[in-house]
Amino acid sequence: MYKLLIFDWDGTVMDSAARIVACMQHAARDLQQPELTDSAIRDIIGLGLPEAFRILIPGIAEDMIEPMRERYGHYFLGDDPTPVELFPGVREGLEKLQRQGFVLTVATGKSRRGIDRVFSSTGLGEVFVASRGADETASKPDPLMIHEILAETGVAPEHALMIGDTEYDMEMAANAGVDGLAVSYGVHTLERMQPFSPVQEVHSFTEMVNWLESRCLKD
């Protein structure tokens, strides 16, 4: 029976892919970097920004990483109008899972500043007891985020479930020795996640909540 749920954020809880794409493209243009395609950016959503930049712009100078991070943050944190919103059923689903006694946490490629901002803007910060961002630990698919969350919450790996929409989430779960649940409505296809053997695949947040409820009832 799962006790600890570890949620990815972008593409799992919040529909923010379009904004991430737009802000990456703005940042690259501002700094005269190569043009970045929508599909290339969607492929790296979930990674920490330095790791993402190195994949998107092969050979990028290390002293360009921080300026790219700054320009991306400038747009994402306020200067880009592309809307972001929670996926359908997220707010009600998280509150329902919290009432049922699940320990809710977040492991994301966002920075701590970004995490705090979305927790505040959505009003959901209070439902999560722990969170980790890529600028305060290792980026996915390194398992350190999950190891730190397990240590902070005192939950054993066999009672934890990583929920995400990318292969990086599922690979991180496998690397950490915890189960993964793959959601199909985010940025990566289920086919990209299947090599990491998720225990379940779902097509909406509500379906995921219902599956967890059925597991609890069965157990």
Secondary structure, 3 states (H helix, E strand, C coil): CCCEEEECCECCCEECHHHHHHHHHHHHHHCCCCCCCHHHHHHHCCCCHHHHHHHHCCCCCHHHHHHHHHHHHHHHHHHCCCCCEECCCHHHHHHHHHHCCCEEEEECCCCHHHHHHHHHHHCCHHHCCEEECCCCCCCCCCCHHHHHHHHHHCCCHHHEEEEECCHHHHHHHHHHCCEEEEECCCCCCHHHHHHHCCCEEECCHHHHHHHHHHHHHHC
